């Protein structure tokens, strides 16, 4: 009986040691995603905010789409 309790303690310790790193890894990945915010800009025509990478550049500013660039009279 004494050895059975000892065996259960060893199995429990090994199980905890194996399960903890697996839980921690997705946390670290989520934090690194949040650490890189994207620069947001405002559409010169309608005022909607969008990531700079998705914006259409014009002579008078940035736009959410080519249609809004043309509607604002910006010919690039
Ligand atoms: Zn717009």
PDB file of the backbone (N, CA, C, O) and the ligand in Angstrom, with CONECT records:
HET     ZN  A 101       1
ATOM      1  N   UNK A   1       0.832  -1.216   0.000  1.00  0.00           N
ATOM      2  CA  UNK A   1       0.000   0.000   0.000  1.00  0.00           C
ATOM      3  C   UNK A   1       0.860   1.257   0.000  1.00  0.00           C
ATOM      4  O   UNK A   1       0.536   2.246  -0.657  1.00  0.00           O
ATOM      5  N   UNK A   2       1.979   1.204   0.758  1.00  0.00           N
ATOM      6  CA  UNK A   2       2.881   2.352   0.813  1.00  0.00           C
ATOM      7  C   UNK A   2       3.451   2.669  -0.572  1.00  0.00           C
ATOM      8  O   UNK A   2       3.575   3.835  -0.948  1.00  0.00           O
ATOM      9  N   UNK A   3       3.799   1.614  -1.332  1.00  0.00           N
ATOM     10  CA  UNK A   3       4.374   1.812  -2.663  1.00  0.00           C
ATOM     11  C   UNK A   3       3.337   2.311  -3.673  1.00  0.00           C
ATOM     12  O   UNK A   3       3.676   3.021  -4.621  1.00  0.00           O
ATOM     13  N   UNK A   4       2.081   1.937  -3.464  1.00  0.00           N
ATOM     14  CA  UNK A   4       1.012   2.397  -4.358  1.00  0.00           C
ATOM     15  C   UNK A   4       0.843   3.917  -4.237  1.00  0.00           C
ATOM     16  O   UNK A   4       0.704   4.606  -5.248  1.00  0.00           O
ATOM     17  N   UNK A   5       0.854   4.437  -3.013  1.00  0.00           N
ATOM     18  CA  UNK A   5       0.731   5.890  -2.790  1.00  0.00           C
ATOM     19  C   UNK A   5       1.927   6.609  -3.402  1.00  0.00           C
ATOM     20  O   UNK A   5       1.776   7.644  -4.052  1.00  0.00           O
ATOM     21  N   UNK A   6       3.128   6.046  -3.185  1.00  0.00           N
ATOM     22  CA  UNK A   6       4.342   6.646  -3.751  1.00  0.00           C
ATOM     23  C   UNK A   6       4.275   6.672  -5.279  1.00  0.00           C
ATOM     24  O   UNK A   6       4.656   7.661  -5.904  1.00  0.00           O
ATOM     25  N   UNK A   7       3.786   5.577  -5.877  1.00  0.00           N
ATOM     26  CA  UNK A   7       3.650   5.509  -7.332  1.00  0.00           C
ATOM     27  C   UNK A   7       2.647   6.550  -7.835  1.00  0.00           C
ATOM     28  O   UNK A   7       2.877   7.181  -8.866  1.00  0.00           O
ATOM     29  N   UNK A   8       1.531   6.732  -7.111  1.00  0.00           N
ATOM     30  CA  UNK A   8       0.529   7.727  -7.512  1.00  0.00           C
ATOM     31  C   UNK A   8       1.109   9.142  -7.453  1.00  0.00           C
ATOM     32  O   UNK A   8       0.827   9.964  -8.325  1.00  0.00           O
ATOM     33  N   UNK A   9       1.917   9.428  -6.428  1.00  0.00           N
ATOM     34  CA  UNK A   9       2.539  10.748  -6.306  1.00  0.00           C
ATOM     35  C   UNK A   9       3.501  10.990  -7.473  1.00  0.00           C
ATOM     36  O   UNK A   9       3.520  12.079  -8.047  1.00  0.00           O
ATOM     37  N   UNK A  10       4.296   9.979  -7.823  1.00  0.00           N
ATOM     38  CA  UNK A  10       5.254  10.120  -8.933  1.00  0.00           C
ATOM     39  C   UNK A  10       4.516  10.342 -10.253  1.00  0.00           C
ATOM     40  O   UNK A  10       4.915  11.184 -11.058  1.00  0.00           O
ATOM     41  N   UNK A  11       3.437   9.584 -10.473  1.00  0.00           N
ATOM     42  CA  UNK A  11       2.656   9.743 -11.707  1.00  0.00           C
ATOM     43  C   UNK A  11       2.033  11.132 -11.755  1.00  0.00           C
ATOM     44  O   UNK A  11       2.019  11.766 -12.810  1.00  0.00           O
ATOM     45  N   UNK A  12       1.513  11.616 -10.620  1.00  0.00           N
ATOM     46  CA  UNK A  12       0.893  12.941 -10.584  1.00  0.00           C
ATOM     47  C   UNK A  12       1.914  14.036 -10.876  1.00  0.00           C
ATOM     48  O   UNK A  12       1.609  14.980 -11.605  1.00  0.00           O
ATOM     49  N   UNK A  13       3.115  13.927 -10.322  1.00  0.00           N
ATOM     50  CA  UNK A  13       4.165  14.931 -10.558  1.00  0.00           C
ATOM     51  C   UNK A  13       4.578  14.927 -12.031  1.00  0.00           C
ATOM     52  O   UNK A  13       4.729  15.988 -12.636  1.00  0.00           O
ATOM     53  N   UNK A  14       4.759  13.747 -12.602  1.00  0.00           N
ATOM     54  CA  UNK A  14       5.136  13.665 -14.016  1.00  0.00           C
ATOM     55  C   UNK A  14       4.032  14.236 -14.913  1.00  0.00           C
ATOM     56  O   UNK A  14       4.317  14.913 -15.901  1.00  0.00           O
ATOM     57  N   UNK A  15       2.770  13.958 -14.562  1.00  0.00           N
ATOM     58  CA  UNK A  15       1.646  14.455 -15.359  1.00  0.00           C
ATOM     59  C   UNK A  15       1.584  15.986 -15.317  1.00  0.00           C
ATOM     60  O   UNK A  15       1.342  16.630 -16.338  1.00  0.00           O
ATOM     61  N   UNK A  16       1.803  16.561 -14.139  1.00  0.00           N
ATOM     62  CA  UNK A  16       1.792  18.025 -14.009  1.00  0.00           C
ATOM     63  C   UNK A  16       2.959  18.656 -14.767  1.00  0.00           C
ATOM     64  O   UNK A  16       2.797  19.683 -15.425  1.00  0.00           O
ATOM     65  N   UNK A  17       4.132  18.035 -14.670  1.00  0.00           N
ATOM     66  CA  UNK A  17       5.315  18.578 -15.338  1.00  0.00           C
ATOM     67  C   UNK A  17       5.151  18.551 -16.857  1.00  0.00           C
ATOM     68  O   UNK A  17       5.656  19.437 -17.547  1.00  0.00           O
ATOM     69  N   UNK A  18       4.449  17.544 -17.385  1.00  0.00           N
ATOM     70  CA  UNK A  18       4.246  17.456 -18.832  1.00  0.00           C
ATOM     71  C   UNK A  18       3.162  18.407 -19.317  1.00  0.00           C
ATOM     72  O   UNK A  18       3.285  18.973 -20.403  1.00  0.00           O
ATOM     73  N   UNK A  19       2.087  18.599 -18.522  1.00  0.00           N
ATOM     74  CA  UNK A  19       0.937  19.366 -19.005  1.00  0.00           C
ATOM     75  C   UNK A  19       1.148  20.870 -18.922  1.00  0.00           C
ATOM     76  O   UNK A  19       0.514  21.604 -19.681  1.00  0.00           O
ATOM     77  N   UNK A  20       2.004  21.361 -18.040  1.00  0.00           N
ATOM     78  CA  UNK A  20       2.152  22.824 -17.889  1.00  0.00           C
ATOM     79  C   UNK A  20       2.748  23.533 -19.103  1.00  0.00           C
ATOM     80  O   UNK A  20       2.189  24.548 -19.519  1.00  0.00           O
ATOM     81  N   UNK A  21       3.848  23.065 -19.700  1.00  0.00           N
ATOM     82  CA  UNK A  21       4.404  23.793 -20.852  1.00  0.00           C
ATOM     83  C   UNK A  21       3.445  23.861 -22.033  1.00  0.00           C
ATOM     84  O   UNK A  21       3.459  24.849 -22.767  1.00  0.00           O
ATOM     85  N   UNK A  22       2.615  22.848 -22.239  1.00  0.00           N
ATOM     86  CA  UNK A  22       1.668  22.868 -23.351  1.00  0.00           C
ATOM     87  C   UNK A  22       0.647  23.973 -23.176  1.00  0.00           C
ATOM     88  O   UNK A  22       0.222  24.587 -24.155  1.00  0.00           O
ATOM     89  N   UNK A  23       0.244  24.236 -21.928  1.00  0.00           N
ATOM     90  CA  UNK A  23      -0.730  25.285 -21.664  1.00  0.00           C
ATOM     91  C   UNK A  23      -0.088  26.654 -21.849  1.00  0.00           C
ATOM     92  O   UNK A  23      -0.752  27.591 -22.292  1.00  0.00           O
ATOM     93  N   UNK A  24       1.197  26.781 -21.516  1.00  0.00           N
ATOM     94  CA  UNK A  24       1.861  28.085 -21.556  1.00  0.00           C
ATOM     95  C   UNK A  24       2.173  28.539 -22.982  1.00  0.00           C
ATOM     96  O   UNK A  24       2.192  29.743 -23.239  1.00  0.00           O
ATOM     97  N   UNK A  25       2.413  27.629 -23.907  1.00  0.00           N
ATOM     98  CA  UNK A  25       2.832  28.024 -25.260  1.00  0.00           C
ATOM     99  C   UNK A  25       1.795  28.867 -26.017  1.00  0.00           C
ATOM    100  O   UNK A  25       2.173  29.889 -26.590  1.00  0.00           O
ATOM    101  N   UNK A  26       0.497  28.488 -26.050  1.00  0.00           N
ATOM    102  CA  UNK A  26      -0.455  29.349 -26.764  1.00  0.00           C
ATOM    103  C   UNK A  26      -0.558  30.741 -26.156  1.00  0.00           C
ATOM    104  O   UNK A  26      -0.807  31.705 -26.881  1.00  0.00           O
ATOM    105  N   UNK A  27      -0.374  30.874 -24.843  1.00  0.00           N
ATOM    106  CA  UNK A  27      -0.378  32.181 -24.189  1.00  0.00           C
ATOM    107  C   UNK A  27       0.717  33.069 -24.746  1.00  0.00           C
ATOM    108  O   UNK A  27       0.480  34.230 -25.080  1.00  0.00           O
ATOM    109  N   UNK A  28       1.940  32.504 -24.845  1.00  0.00           N
ATOM    110  CA  UNK A  28       3.069  33.300 -25.343  1.00  0.00           C
ATOM    111  C   UNK A  28       2.840  33.719 -26.789  1.00  0.00           C
ATOM    112  O   UNK A  28       3.182  34.841 -27.163  1.00  0.00           O
ATOM    113  N   UNK A  29       2.266  32.835 -27.614  1.00  0.00           N
ATOM    114  CA  UNK A  29       2.020  33.172 -29.010  1.00  0.00           C
ATOM    115  C   UNK A  29       0.983  34.283 -29.114  1.00  0.00           C
ATOM    116  O   UNK A  29       1.116  35.175 -29.952  1.00  0.00           O
ATOM    117  N   UNK A  30      -0.045  34.241 -28.278  1.00  0.00           N
ATOM    118  CA  UNK A  30      -1.071  35.274 -28.311  1.00  0.00           C
ATOM    119  C   UNK A  30      -0.502  36.621 -27.888  1.00  0.00           C
ATOM    120  O   UNK A  30      -0.879  37.652 -28.445  1.00  0.00           O
ATOM    121  N   UNK A  31       0.411  36.624 -26.899  1.00  0.00           N
ATOM    122  CA  UNK A  31       1.000  37.879 -26.444  1.00  0.00           C
ATOM    123  C   UNK A  31       1.864  38.497 -27.533  1.00  0.00           C
ATOM    124  O   UNK A  31       1.863  39.718 -27.687  1.00  0.00           O
ATOM    125  N   UNK A  32       2.615  37.680 -28.305  1.00  0.00           N
ATOM    126  CA  UNK A  32       3.466  38.243 -29.355  1.00  0.00           C
ATOM    127  C   UNK A  32       2.616  38.832 -30.470  1.00  0.00           C
ATOM    128  O   UNK A  32       3.043  39.790 -31.114  1.00  0.00           O
ATOM    129  N   UNK A  33       1.405  38.282 -30.725  1.00  0.00           N
ATOM    130  CA  UNK A  33       0.519  38.873 -31.727  1.00  0.00           C
ATOM    131  C   UNK A  33       0.036  40.241 -31.275  1.00  0.00           C
ATOM    132  O   UNK A  33      -0.043  41.179 -32.068  1.00  0.00           O
ATOM    133  N   UNK A  34      -0.286  40.344 -29.985  1.00  0.00           N
ATOM    134  CA  UNK A  34      -0.789  41.618 -29.469  1.00  0.00           C
ATOM    135  C   UNK A  34       0.310  42.666 -29.390  1.00  0.00           C
ATOM    136  O   UNK A  34       0.016  43.861 -29.348  1.00  0.00           O
ATOM    137  N   UNK A  35       1.599  42.235 -29.368  1.00  0.00           N
ATOM    138  CA  UNK A  35       2.699  43.180 -29.216  1.00  0.00           C
ATOM    139  C   UNK A  35       2.993  43.939 -30.507  1.00  0.00           C
ATOM    140  O   UNK A  35       3.764  44.898 -30.486  1.00  0.00           O
ATOM    141  N   UNK A  36       2.396  43.532 -31.632  1.00  0.00           N
ATOM    142  CA  UNK A  36       2.663  44.192 -32.898  1.00  0.00           C
ATOM    143  C   UNK A  36       1.406  44.873 -33.434  1.00  0.00           C
ATOM    144  O   UNK A  36       0.732  44.314 -34.299  1.00  0.00           O
ATOM    145  N   UNK A  37       1.074  46.070 -32.938  1.00  0.00           N
ATOM    146  CA  UNK A  37      -0.128  46.755 -33.426  1.00  0.00           C
ATOM    147  C   UNK A  37       0.095  47.332 -34.823  1.00  0.00           C
ATOM    148  O   UNK A  37       1.219  47.678 -35.187  1.00  0.00           O
ATOM    149  N   UNK A  38      -0.973  47.433 -35.593  1.00  0.00           N
ATOM    150  CA  UNK A  38      -0.872  47.990 -36.938  1.00  0.00           C
ATOM    151  C   UNK A  38      -1.199  49.478 -36.878  1.00  0.00           C
ATOM    152  O   UNK A  38      -2.041  49.911 -36.091  1.00  0.00           O
ATOM    153  N   UNK A  39      -0.525  50.246 -37.713  1.00  0.00           N
ATOM    154  CA  UNK A  39      -0.792  51.677 -37.792  1.00  0.00           C
ATOM    155  C   UNK A  39      -2.129  51.882 -38.498  1.00  0.00           C
ATOM    156  O   UNK A  39      -2.354  51.343 -39.581  1.00  0.00           O
ATOM    157  N   UNK A  40      -3.020  52.670 -37.876  1.00  0.00           N
ATOM    158  CA  UNK A  40      -4.326  52.932 -38.455  1.00  0.00           C
ATOM    159  C   UNK A  40      -4.354  54.348 -39.023  1.00  0.00           C
ATOM    160  O   UNK A  40      -3.794  55.274 -38.437  1.00  0.00           O
ATOM    161  N   UNK A  41      -5.007  54.505 -40.163  1.00  0.00           N
ATOM    162  CA  UNK A  41      -5.164  55.837 -40.751  1.00  0.00           C
ATOM    163  C   UNK A  41      -6.633  56.080 -41.052  1.00  0.00           C
ATOM    164  O   UNK A  41      -7.435  55.146 -41.030  1.00  0.00           O
ATOM    165  N   UNK A  42      -6.994  57.335 -41.334  1.00  0.00           N
ATOM    166  CA  UNK A  42      -8.375  57.712 -41.576  1.00  0.00           C
ATOM    167  C   UNK A  42      -8.560  57.999 -43.063  1.00  0.00           C
ATOM    168  O   UNK A  42      -7.731  58.672 -43.675  1.00  0.00           O
ATOM    169  N   UNK A  43      -9.631  57.498 -43.636  1.00  0.00           N
ATOM    170  CA  UNK A  43      -9.946  57.782 -45.041  1.00  0.00           C
ATOM    171  C   UNK A  43     -10.248  59.271 -45.168  1.00  0.00           C
ATOM    172  O   UNK A  43     -11.057  59.801 -44.405  1.00  0.00           O
ATOM    173  N   UNK A  44      -9.606  59.959 -46.127  1.00  0.00           N
ATOM    174  CA  UNK A  44      -9.797  61.402 -46.314  1.00  0.00           C
ATOM    175  C   UNK A  44     -11.218  61.710 -46.771  1.00  0.00           C
ATOM    176  O   UNK A  44     -11.721  62.801 -46.506  1.00  0.00           O
ATOM    177  N   UNK A  45     -11.875  60.775 -47.452  1.00  0.00           N
ATOM    178  CA  UNK A  45     -13.211  61.029 -48.001  1.00  0.00           C
ATOM    179  C   UNK A  45     -14.328  60.740 -46.991  1.00  0.00           C
ATOM    180  O   UNK A  45     -15.182  61.596 -46.760  1.00  0.00           O
ATOM    181  N   UNK A  46     -14.331  59.543 -46.388  1.00  0.00           N
ATOM    182  CA  UNK A  46     -15.464  59.159 -45.536  1.00  0.00           C
ATOM    183  C   UNK A  46     -15.105  59.087 -44.051  1.00  0.00           C
ATOM    184  O   UNK A  46     -16.006  58.988 -43.218  1.00  0.00           O
ATOM    185  N   UNK A  47     -13.822  59.134 -43.692  1.00  0.00           N
ATOM    186  CA  UNK A  47     -13.430  59.170 -42.287  1.00  0.00           C
ATOM    187  C   UNK A  47     -13.313  57.812 -41.620  1.00  0.00           C
ATOM    188  O   UNK A  47     -13.035  57.750 -40.422  1.00  0.00           O
ATOM    189  N   UNK A  48     -13.518  56.712 -42.353  1.00  0.00           N
ATOM    190  CA  UNK A  48     -13.406  55.382 -41.743  1.00  0.00           C
ATOM    191  C   UNK A  48     -11.930  55.089 -41.450  1.00  0.00           C
ATOM    192  O   UNK A  48     -11.047  55.475 -42.216  1.00  0.00           O
ATOM    193  N   UNK A  49     -11.679  54.409 -40.343  1.00  0.00           N
ATOM    194  CA  UNK A  49     -10.307  54.057 -39.970  1.00  0.00           C
ATOM    195  C   UNK A  49      -9.983  52.670 -40.506  1.00  0.00           C
ATOM    196  O   UNK A  49     -10.808  51.760 -40.422  1.00  0.00           O
ATOM    197  N   UNK A  50      -8.781  52.508 -41.058  1.00  0.00           N
ATOM    198  CA  UNK A  50      -8.363  51.224 -41.626  1.00  0.00           C
ATOM    199  C   UNK A  50      -6.851  51.077 -41.482  1.00  0.00           C
ATOM    200  O   UNK A  50      -6.151  52.077 -41.322  1.00  0.00           O
ATOM    201  N   UNK A  51      -6.332  49.842 -41.538  1.00  0.00           N
ATOM    202  CA  UNK A  51      -4.881  49.649 -41.448  1.00  0.00           C
ATOM    203  C   UNK A  51      -4.173  50.322 -42.622  1.00  0.00           C
ATOM    204  O   UNK A  51      -4.668  50.308 -43.749  1.00  0.00           O
ATOM    205  N   UNK A  52      -3.002  50.915 -42.344  1.00  0.00           N
ATOM    206  CA  UNK A  52      -2.244  51.629 -43.386  1.00  0.00           C
ATOM    207  C   UNK A  52      -1.923  50.719 -44.562  1.00  0.00           C
ATOM    208  O   UNK A  52      -1.895  51.172 -45.707  1.00  0.00           O
ATOM    209  N   UNK A  53      -1.677  49.426 -44.289  1.00  0.00           N
ATOM    210  CA  UNK A  53      -1.317  48.488 -45.351  1.00  0.00           C
ATOM    211  C   UNK A  53      -2.455  48.287 -46.352  1.00  0.00           C
ATOM    212  O   UNK A  53      -2.199  47.934 -47.504  1.00  0.00           O
ATOM    213  N   UNK A  54      -3.731  48.509 -45.929  1.00  0.00           N
ATOM    214  CA  UNK A  54      -4.881  48.303 -46.809  1.00  0.00           C
ATOM    215  C   UNK A  54      -5.346  49.594 -47.470  1.00  0.00           C
ATOM    216  O   UNK A  54      -6.274  49.569 -48.279  1.00  0.00           O
ATOM    217  N   UNK A  55      -4.718  50.726 -47.140  1.00  0.00           N
ATOM    218  CA  UNK A  55      -5.178  52.014 -47.644  1.00  0.00           C
ATOM    219  C   UNK A  55      -4.700  52.261 -49.071  1.00  0.00           C
ATOM    220  O   UNK A  55      -3.682  51.719 -49.502  1.00  0.00           O
ATOM    221  N   UNK A  56      -5.469  53.107 -49.812  1.00  0.00           N
ATOM    222  CA  UNK A  56      -5.096  53.539 -51.155  1.00  0.00           C
ATOM    223  C   UNK A  56      -4.522  54.941 -51.023  1.00  0.00           C
ATOM    224  O   UNK A  56      -5.190  55.843 -50.517  1.00  0.00           O
ATOM    225  N   UNK A  57      -3.273  55.129 -51.481  1.00  0.00           N
ATOM    226  CA  UNK A  57      -2.614  56.428 -51.345  1.00  0.00           C
ATOM    227  C   UNK A  57      -3.011  57.342 -52.491  1.00  0.00           C
ATOM    228  O   UNK A  57      -3.081  56.919 -53.645  1.00  0.00           O
ATOM    229  N   UNK A  58      -3.273  58.617 -52.154  1.00  0.00           N
ATOM    230  CA  UNK A  58      -3.571  59.637 -53.163  1.00  0.00           C
ATOM    231  C   UNK A  58      -2.723  60.864 -52.901  1.00  0.00           C
ATOM    232  O   UNK A  58      -1.940  60.885 -51.951  1.00  0.00           O
ATOM    233  N   UNK A  59      -2.868  61.900 -53.738  1.00  0.00           N
ATOM    234  CA  UNK A  59      -2.083  63.126 -53.567  1.00  0.00           C
ATOM    235  C   UNK A  59      -2.564  63.912 -52.351  1.00  0.00           C
ATOM    236  O   UNK A  59      -1.763  64.570 -51.686  1.00  0.00           O
ATOM    237  N   UNK A  60      -3.874  63.851 -52.048  1.00  0.00           N
ATOM    238  CA  UNK A  60      -4.435  64.638 -50.945  1.00  0.00           C
ATOM    239  C   UNK A  60      -4.560  63.844 -49.651  1.00  0.00           C
ATOM    240  O   UNK A  60      -4.985  64.389 -48.632  1.00  0.00           O
ATOM    241  N   UNK A  61      -4.195  62.562 -49.678  1.00  0.00           N
ATOM    242  CA  UNK A  61      -4.291  61.757 -48.453  1.00  0.00           C
ATOM    243  C   UNK A  61      -4.456  60.284 -48.764  1.00  0.00           C
ATOM    244  O   UNK A  61      -4.172  59.832 -49.873  1.00  0.00           O
ATOM    245  N   UNK A  62      -4.921  59.542 -47.772  1.00  0.00           N
ATOM    246  CA  UNK A  62      -5.145  58.110 -47.941  1.00  0.00           C
ATOM    247  C   UNK A  62      -6.642  57.830 -47.948  1.00  0.00           C
ATOM    248  O   UNK A  62      -7.424  58.547 -47.324  1.00  0.00           O
ATOM    249  N   UNK A  63      -7.029  56.774 -48.666  1.00  0.00           N
ATOM    250  CA  UNK A  63      -8.446  56.448 -48.844  1.00  0.00           C
ATOM    251  C   UNK A  63      -8.688  54.972 -48.550  1.00  0.00           C
ATOM    252  O   UNK A  63      -7.776  54.149 -48.629  1.00  0.00           O
ATOM    253  N   UNK A  64      -9.953  54.650 -48.206  1.00  0.00           N
ATOM    254  CA  UNK A  64     -10.303  53.268 -47.901  1.00  0.00           C
ATOM    255  C   UNK A  64     -10.442  52.451 -49.181  1.00  0.00           C
ATOM    256  O   UNK A  64     -10.327  51.226 -49.145  1.00  0.00           O
ATOM    257  N   UNK A  65     -10.691  53.117 -50.323  1.00  0.00           N
ATOM    258  CA  UNK A  65     -10.848  52.389 -51.590  1.00  0.00           C
ATOM    259  C   UNK A  65     -10.540  53.329 -52.750  1.00  0.00           C
ATOM    260  O   UNK A  65     -10.472  54.546 -52.582  1.00  0.00           O
ATOM    261  N   UNK A  66     -10.358  52.742 -53.923  1.00  0.00           N
ATOM    262  CA  UNK A  66     -10.114  53.539 -55.125  1.00  0.00           C
ATOM    263  C   UNK A  66     -11.343  54.379 -55.464  1.00  0.00           C
ATOM    264  O   UNK A  66     -11.210  55.492 -55.973  1.00  0.00           O
ATOM    265  N   UNK A  67     -12.542  53.855 -55.186  1.00  0.00           N
ATOM    266  CA  UNK A  67     -13.775  54.589 -55.465  1.00  0.00           C
ATOM    267  C   UNK A  67     -13.827  55.886 -54.655  1.00  0.00           C
ATOM    268  O   UNK A  67     -14.247  56.922 -55.170  1.00  0.00           O
ATOM    269  N   UNK A  68     -13.401  55.833 -53.382  1.00  0.00           N
ATOM    270  CA  UNK A  68     -13.417  57.047 -52.554  1.00  0.00           C
ATOM    271  C   UNK A  68     -12.311  58.010 -52.973  1.00  0.00           C
ATOM    272  O   UNK A  68     -12.479  59.223 -52.843  1.00  0.00           O
ATOM    273  N   UNK A  69     -11.187  57.502 -53.471  1.00  0.00           N
ATOM    274  CA  UNK A  69     -10.131  58.382 -53.980  1.00  0.00           C
ATOM    275  C   UNK A  69     -10.658  59.178 -55.184  1.00  0.00           C
ATOM    276  O   UNK A  69     -10.428  60.383 -55.287  1.00  0.00           O
ATOM    277  N   UNK A  70     -11.373  58.484 -56.103  1.00  0.00           N
ATOM    278  CA  UNK A  70     -11.928  59.150 -57.275  1.00  0.00           C
ATOM    279  C   UNK A  70     -13.076  60.083 -56.887  1.00  0.00           C
ATOM    280  O   UNK A  70     -13.199  61.169 -57.452  1.00  0.00           O
ATOM    281  N   UNK A  71     -13.921  59.677 -55.927  1.00  0.00           N
ATOM    282  CA  UNK A  71     -15.033  60.508 -55.476  1.00  0.00           C
ATOM    283  C   UNK A  71     -14.544  61.787 -54.812  1.00  0.00           C
ATOM    284  O   UNK A  71     -15.247  62.797 -54.847  1.00  0.00           O
ATOM    285  N   UNK A  72     -13.380  61.775 -54.218  1.00  0.00           N
ATOM    286  CA  UNK A  72     -12.817  62.957 -53.554  1.00  0.00           C
ATOM    287  C   UNK A  72     -12.088  63.855 -54.563  1.00  0.00           C
ATOM    288  O   UNK A  72     -11.617  64.930 -54.192  1.00  0.00           O
ATOM    289  N   UNK A  73     -11.988  63.438 -55.818  1.00  0.00           N
ATOM    290  CA  UNK A  73     -11.332  64.236 -56.850  1.00  0.00           C
ATOM    291  C   UNK A  73      -9.821  64.146 -56.801  1.00  0.00           C
ATOM    292  O   UNK A  73      -9.134  65.052 -57.272  1.00  0.00           O
ATOM    293  N   UNK A  74      -9.298  63.085 -56.250  1.00  0.00           N
ATOM    294  CA  UNK A  74      -7.843  62.889 -56.148  1.00  0.00           C
ATOM    295  C   UNK A  74      -7.428  61.962 -57.281  1.00  0.00           C
ATOM    296  O   UNK A  74      -7.797  60.788 -57.304  1.00  0.00           O
ATOM    297  N   UNK A  75      -6.652  62.505 -58.224  1.00  0.00           N
ATOM    298  CA  UNK A  75      -6.263  61.691 -59.375  1.00  0.00           C
ATOM    299  C   UNK A  75      -4.907  61.048 -59.189  1.00  0.00           C
ATOM    300  O   UNK A  75      -4.333  60.568 -60.166  1.00  0.00           O
ATOM    301  N   UNK A  76      -4.378  61.017 -58.005  1.00  0.00           N
ATOM    302  CA  UNK A  76      -3.112  60.382 -57.618  1.00  0.00           C
ATOM    303  C   UNK A  76      -1.898  61.110 -58.083  1.00  0.00           C
ATOM    304  O   UNK A  76      -0.778  60.673 -57.818  1.00  0.00           O
TER     305      UNK A  76
HETATM  306 ZN    ZN A 101     -13.623  56.029 -47.530  1.00  0.00          ZN
END
